[in-house]
Amino acid sequence: MKIEVGFGNTVQSVEVPDRNLLQILRANPAPEQAGPGGEEAVRRALANPIGSPGLDQIIHPGEKIVIITSDISRPMPTWDVMPSLLDALYEAGARREDITLVFARGSHRGHTEEEQRHLAGERAWQEIRCIDSDPEDCVHLGTTRRGTPIDIMKIVAEADRRICVGNIEYHYFAGYSGGAKAVFPGTSTPQVIQANHSMMVDERAHAGNMDTNPLRRDIDEAAAVCGIDFILNVVLDEHKKILYAVAGDVKEAHRAGCRFLDSLYSVEIPERADIVIVSQGGAPKDANLYQTQKALDNSKHAIKDGGSIILVGSCHEGMGSAIFEEWMTQAQRPEDLIRRIGENFKLGGHKAAAIAQILKRADIRLVSEMDPEFVRSIFMEPYESLAPAFADAMKQQGPEAKVIVMPYGGATLPVLRG
């Protein structure tokens, strides 16, 4: 069968014998419960909260309300949900001057005024206060059982009501995005992020795992100390438009959103493959290795130990992060990166450590526009096209090798049947 996967604005193709092709992973059809998307989905979620009273029973006039949402590095369309959320708050008796929208930066840079205005949307920008989270203005609320300090931005911690807004997608070490993650560590300090995110090296900290994920448990514990009164989370389609929304209790509503995400993007496989061909789906998602790594990380759930992953991505911009590049090029071996992230979590370095964890189990063949010698220096085998990469992988894995193809690897999560 001829296989085509996205590569920048073009495709890469290869012939995979039918006897070797185990499965091509694509998103499942949208379930019936999806209903209308967009703002209608948001209004419906607000009117039907999960595990919680509605905002009309939670909010009281005169209370200080903080809405915490994602920063500009996330795909969350805050501007699309704020009108309906503001309507619900006003109907409950909230006053404009008592509402603050906080952009949870985590360890990311601050926003320009224009970026804040874009994220908030024109109505929210005109009606309420909009600010960035500030790691220099936090209060200490205690320590989690895993030793993470519970330091939360003062205006968030001292508000009468806290509402978390975000999108739910697979997160390669927190399990899923969304839920309490907006507050903690979204509005915390670098020290908090280091303590919490260093747990990413635990084998239970992976996409799709909530119940036994120590990193997510740490987040939920800290959020319970701070207190979150309500969430509004959305699931996006491949065009980053709102497909589905949930609202209500920080755990129950979030988990319901995660189950909906699974119904779309969690794809069963009968067994792990000897070879996985994976792509982000082309431009703009494969502009650099920093972005393309997301597809690589999902592919680890489909590969056998000792297998070969063929990562297809243009990466015409290179690594996409100076820190990511520094960590990858300074390491003498992949194990150095895993040790380093445990000692000092750093945004950018975490991507390097995630790649190192995969390299413990499989080799990575990178089909890209990057310099071949540079690719070798970061522990991968370089190729300009998919066909020779696949031919070499077949030579290594043998003529009976089983192959899984992930054309949209960043969105689909392979789950072993049973």
N, C-alpha and C positions, 0 to 999 in steps of 0.2 A: 504494500500500500504506500502511496505517496503521502508523506507527511509534510505539512507546511506550518511553520511557526513564525510569529512576528519578529522582525529584526529592524529597529528604527522605522523608517517609512516603507520598508520593503519586507520580504519574507526570506527565510532560509528553508530549503526543502531537502528531503532525503527519502530514499526508498527503504522501507522497513518490511522485511518479509512477513507475510501474514502469520506464519507459524511462530514467529518471535513476538509479534505484537500482542501484549497482554491486555492493554486498555488505553484509551484516550480519555483523559479526565476533562469533563466540562461541567459547568454549573447545572444543577438540577432545575427543572421547571419551577416557576414561582408557585408556591402553595395558594390554595383558594383564599386563605385568611389574609393574604396580602392586601386585597382591596385596592382602593384608589391610593395613589402615592401623593407626593408633594404636600402642600399645606393642608389638604383635606385629611391626610394620614395623621398629621400633627394634631389637628383639631379633634379628630376621633380619639386619639390616644389620651388627650387631656380630659375628654368627657368620659373616658372609661379607664380610670387608673387601676393599676394592678397592685393588690396588697396594701392599698393605702386609701384614705379618704381623698376627695378632690381638693383642689386648691381653695375652693370656697369654704371648706371646713378647716383648713390648715392655717390660712393667712388671716390675720386680724389687723384692723386699721391701726396705723401708728407704728407697726413693727418695721425694723430695719431688715431689708431683704437683699441677699446677695445671690446673683446668678453666676455660676462658674461655667465657663465654656472653653473650647479649645483655642490654641494659638494658630497662627497662620501656617504652621508646618503640617497641620492636620487637614483632612478633607471635609471636616464638619461645616455644613452650610448654615452657620448661625443666623445669618440674615434671613433665611427662609423660615425659621422656627420662632424668631422673636416676636413678630406681630401677634400670632395666636397666643403665645405665652403671656405677652403684656396684656392682651385683652382679658385673659383669665385672671391675671393678678388684679387688674383694675376692677373687674366684676366682684372680686373677693374683698375689695375695700382698700387695696394698696394704693399709696400715693406715689406719683412719679419721683418726688424728691427723696423717697425712702428706698429706692431700688438702685443697686449698683451692679453693673455687668463687669465681671473680672475675667480677663483672658489669662488662662493658666499657662504660664510659660514653661514650667518645669526648669530645665537647664538650657532652654533655647534663648535666643536674643530677644530684646525688647522690640516693640512695634513702633513704626512711625504713626503719626496721627492719621495719615491717609489709610494705612493698613487697619488701624482700629475702626475707622469709619466704615471701611469695606466689610470687615468681619461682622460688625454689629448690624449693618443695614441702616438705611437712612432714617427710618422711623425711630429705632432704638437710640441711634446716635443723637437725635434731636430731643428725645423725651427723657432719657435717664443718663446717669453718670456711667462712663465707660473707662476702665483703667486696666493696666497690666498688673499681674501679680508681682510682688516685690519680695525677693528672698531676704532682703535686709530688714524687713518689717514683719517679723513673725513672733508668735508666742509659743511657749513650750507647754504642751498639754500632758506630757508623760512619755512613756516608752513602751513599745510593743513587746510581746513575749520573745520575739526574735532579736530584740535589742535595738530596734529602729526608733530614733527619737521622733516623737509626734510634734513636729514644729509646723504650724499652720499660719499663713498670713493673717495678721491681726484683724483686718476688716472682715475676713471670712470667719475666723474663729469667734469673733464677738458679735456677729450678726444674730438677729432673732430667728431668721429662717435662711436656710441654705438650699439652693436648687441647683442640681448638676445637669448640664446640657452636654451632649456629645454624640458621636457616632459609634456604632458597634461594628468592629471588624476583627479579624484574627490578629492577635499580637503575639509575636514569636517568643516572648518569655513571660508576659503577663496573662497569657491564655486568650483574652479578648480585651479590646479597648472598651471605653465607656464605663458606666457605673460610677463607683466612688473614686476612680482613678483621677477624675478632674480635680478633686480637692487634694488628694494625697496619692502621689507626691506632686501633683500639678501646681499647687500653691505653696510648696514647701521650700526647703533649702538644698543647696548642693550636698550637704552632709546627709540629709534624709535620702536623697536620690542615690547616693553612694551606698548607703546601708541597705536600702531596699533592692536596688537593681543589681547589686553584687550577687544576689541569689539566682541570677540568670544562669549560672553554671550548674545549678541543680538540675538533674535530668527530668524532674517533674515540672520544671518551669518551661513549658512549651505551648505552642498554639493549640487552642481547643481544649486545654485542660484547666478546669477551675477548682474542682473538688480537692485535689491533693497538691495544688500548686502553692508552694510556700510563699512565693512572691505575692500572689493575689490574696492569700490569706492575711498576709502582713498589711496589705492595702485595706482590706475590709475591716480588720481589727482597729487600725488607726482611724478609719472613717467613723466607726461606731463611737469612738471616744469623742471625736469632734461633733458628730451628729449631722446627718443629711436628711432633710425633711421631705425631699421630693426629687425625682429625676425625670428628664425628658430626653430619651435617646432615640436615634434613628438608624436604620439600616439603609445603605446606599446601593444603587445599582452600579454597573460598570462605567456609567457616565457621570457618577457622583451626584445623581439626583435621588431625592428621598423616595424610597420604595415602601418603607414600613416604619412605624413609630410605636414606641411604648412609653408609658408614663406611670409614675407611682413610686412604690417602695424601692429604695436603693438596691436591694438585693433581688426581691421577687420580680420587679419589672425588668431589671437588667438581665436576669437569667432567662426570662421569657424572650427578650430580644436576642439573646445568644442562641436559644433554641431555634428561633426563626432563621437566624444566620446559618445555622447548621443545616436546616432543611434546604437551603439554597446551595451552599458552598462546601459542605462536608460531603465528600464523595467516597463511597466504599470501594476498596480494592480487594481482590481475592487473595492476593499475596504480594509481598514486596518483590520488586524487580531487580534484575542484575544491572540494567541500564535504565536511567531516567533522562529523558530529553525534556528540558523545562525552559520556558520563556516567560517574560513579563507580558508578552503580547505586542511588543513593539513600542513605537513612540507614542507618547512622551515618557512612558514608564521605564524605558531601558536606556535613558540618556547617560547614566553613569552607573558604576558598580554599587554605589551606596543605595540607589533605588532598586537595582536588579537583585540585590541580595535578598529581598523579601521573597521572591520566587524561589531562589536557591534554598532558603530556609524551609519553605513548605515542602520542597522536594525530598527533604531528608526523611520524611515519614513514609516515602514510597520506595526507598532504596534499601537493598540488602547490605549487611556488613560486607565490606570488600568490593562493593559495586562501583559503578562508574556513573557520575552525574555529568551530563552535557548541558551546560548553562549557556543559553543563547541570548545575547543582548548586545546591542550596538556599542554602548558605553563610549560614544564618541567624545563625551566630555571628560573621560578618564574616571578617576575614583569618586569624585563628587564631594569629597570632604578632606581637608588638609590633615585633620587628626586621624581619620581613618587610614589615609595613605601613610602617615608617619608610623602608626602602629604596625601596619602590615609590612612595611619595608624595614623596620628596625628589628623585627623578630628574627631570630636565628632558626626557629622551628615553630610550628603551630602551637605546641604546648606552652610556649612562652606567653602567648596571648591570653590563654585561659588563666594562667597564673596571675598575669598582670591585671586583668579585669577584676579578679577577686580581691586584689590589694588596692586598686584605685579605679573605680568606675568612672569612665569618661565618655561623654557622648561622642560617637565616632569610633572610639575604641571598642565599644560594645558590638559594633558590626564586625570588627575584626575577630573578636572572641567568638562570635556566633559562627563565623566561617571556620575558625579553628576547630570548633566542636564537630562540625560536619567532616572535616578532613581526618578526624580520628577514625571515621567509619568508611569513608569512600574517597576516591580520587575525583577531582573536579577538572573537567575539560571546558575551557572558556572560549566560546565562539564570539569574537568581538572585533572592534576596530582598534583595540589597544595594542601597544608595542609588544611583540612577542617576548622579548627579553624581560621586560617589566613584568609581564604576566607570570613568567617562570619565577621571578623573584618573590612573588606573593603566593607561591606554592600551588599554582595551577598550570595546566598544560594549555598553551595557546593554539587557536585555530582561526583561520579567516572565514571558513565556511563549515556548515554542518556535516556534509557528506564525509569528508575525511575524518572528522572527529568521531562520527558514528562507526566508520570502518575500523578505526583503531580500537574503539571500545569493544567492538565485536571480537576482534582478534584477542583482546585480553580476557574477555568474559566467556568466549567459546561460542560455537555455532548454535547451541541450544539456548542461548541467553534470552531471558524474558525482558521485554521492553515496555515501559509505561511512558506515555507522552502527556505533558502538562502544558498546553498552549497558553493558558492564562494562570501561570503558577502562583502569582501573587494573590489571586482570589480564591483558588480551590485548595482545599485541605484534604489530602488523602487519609483515609481512616481504614485500618485493616479490619476486614469483616470478622465479626465475632470477638 
